[in-house]
Amino acid sequence: MKGSIIKRGGSWTAYWSTKDPATGKRRQHSKGGFRTKQLAQAHLNGVLAKVEGGTWAPATSVTVKTFVEDTWLPNLEATVAGGSIKPATAKFYEHLANRHLVPHLGAVKLKELSAVRLDTFYATLLTTGRRGGASGLSPTTVAHVHVNVHRMLRDAVKWGYLSQNVADNATPPRPSTRKMSTWSPQEIWSFLDATSNDRLGALWHVLAMTGLRRGEVCGLQWTDIDLDTARLNVERARVMAGGKVVVSTPKTASSDRSIGLDPKTVSALRSYKARQSAEHLVAGTAWANDENWVFTDEVGRPLHPTKVSKLFSDVAKAAGVPRIRLHDVRHSYATAALEAGIPLKVVSERLGHRHLSTTGDIYIHVRPEVDQSCADQVADLIMSSETK
């Protein structure tokens, strides 16, 4: 890479160019006002060495708002098109940037961001980050904002706007940890028995007997289910991103999977499909299920993921079982499977976890009843050796 030195009036100016990684175009830079050619050359040599080493960044007056709106977010859309990130992830980044990053730091010059400034920003979000400033955001949400900021600054470094990612040295809050609540196998059965005549009884059956995620269940189409062979394929998910429902590929490569169904779940799905066909006849031309979604309302519209959570809360309360989150049904299934002696690898594959360790780390807990049973069985084994 070369540059040039040109005399302009009574001083010397250094010129050089770099390739803009975001656009692929050459960008010319200059620095003037040197009293001698030697001083200009020394500056140019230093700049070229930094460019070559990947540590140089232009002195820019671009603000966070301008960079986010004009460069970063549009590039995220291109990244989605290229398959590097999922549409739901891009939507989530866009939501966090527009909701928190731009309003609080938009006027700050990109080059003036610092770890201290970011820490102050996170502290503000924790105390007055909610709309209207009445209260703060949760540590988990602020941690998500930090991930958003880090990604944005990482791209700014990659594209030559900055020489370092100051978010590396920031201290975001630790995400909140929620105690996992699960149903016992008896409580799962009580719930399924109580909801067997519910219009969406098949949905609750699939959730409780497969451990699918909410978005995966909402994303099922009838072509994904073979009732004759009792197999279900997870190929997409309908998830929330930035307050909107988007259709995305499964969470990870391992989430794209095929799992078996038990006879009662197959039976529940057959009954539900017949009921849906009857609803189709009643709705006539008003039927909206062009994409063959499995779980819909009475006129064929796919269920909103948030509505599914609300419906679950209502039917679980009516069933008289302990109150848990919808996602905890997935945890309940996994816990029951492991208690039944199903190998960890099989459970992990059915859940769609990328790593076996993920399943082990999440479900390392043991219900008190199982722990007591273990204590009694081991004691029986040891004590029985006394008579041998």
Secondary structure, DSSP 8 states (H G I E B T S, - for coil): ---EEEEETTEEEEEEEEE-TTT--EEEEEEEEESSHHHHHHHHHHHHHHHHHT--------BHHHHIIIIIHHHHHHHHHTTSS-HHHHHHHHHHIIIIIHHHHTTSBGGG--HHHHHHHHHHHHHH-SGGGSS---HHHHHHHHHHHHHHHHHHHHTTS-SS-GGGG---------------HHHHHHHHHHTTTSTTHHHHHHHHHH---HHHHHT-BGGGEETTTTEEEE--EEEEETTEEEEE--SSGGGSEEEE--HHHHHHHHHHHHHHHHHHHHHGGG---TT-BSSB-TTS-B--HHHHHHHHHHHHHHHT-----THHHHHHHHHHHHHTT--HHHHHHHHT-SSHHHHHHHT----HHHHHHHHHHHHHHHHHGGG-
